Amino acid sequence: MNKKIIRQTKDKRNKVKNMFDKISGKYDFLNHLLSGGMDFYWRNFALKKSSFTKQSILLDVACGTGDFSKAATKFGVTNITGVDLSKEMLKLYNKKNISPSATCLQCEAELLPFKDNTFTNISVAFGVRNFHNIEKGFQNFYRVLKNNGQVTILEFSLPKNKFIKFIYLFYFKNILPIIGKIISRDKNAYEYLPDSVMEFDRHINLPEMLTNLGFKKVKLINLTFGLVQIVIANKEI
């Protein structure tokens, strides 16, 4: 990797970390407000379509304040490890009392400090586009997943319908940043959100990338007129 790429990688990692540290206190409230409460539905739908059981050992990557981890407990999952780059987010994760056996630690998807074949399930809810190297992150997922383990990814996408896409982008570019700035007092964070979604949509095809990295039974589900995508994939050796 050349020095320019290393510098860009480090810049994005630091930008994302500092941004989420700053908005952590308002993060949950804004998520629920700006999505009109649909984020609860999206998480539950993703969980229903995945193979979570009471025996699952879940790694929740880019876990934030723990909303996905908490939702997973409703499906009987108690053995949960949350990881996130933001220390301030993890402080809030701990306060949610996810489950008696839930733990969390600060690290990035690209450098997971776990042994091979550790987890039965990995989840990422609205965090993949923030990885500084998505492919490397997925390679780590494959490594720490047990055989027959499963990855569940929940991420924003751009609608294919032109009319819905127009309305969506108008809201994303003109209304969401204003509300986000007023409540979080951080203009950059809620300008970054639409920019990151558009950049991600232009360059990343999640099912294709996961397939190329060796995952099997890759399934794509679009929700809410294509505003959100769920991608589920298995590790099969």
Order of alpha helices (4+ residues) and beta strands (2+ residues): alpha-alpha-beta-alpha-beta-alpha-beta-beta-alpha-beta-alpha-alpha-alpha-alpha-beta-beta
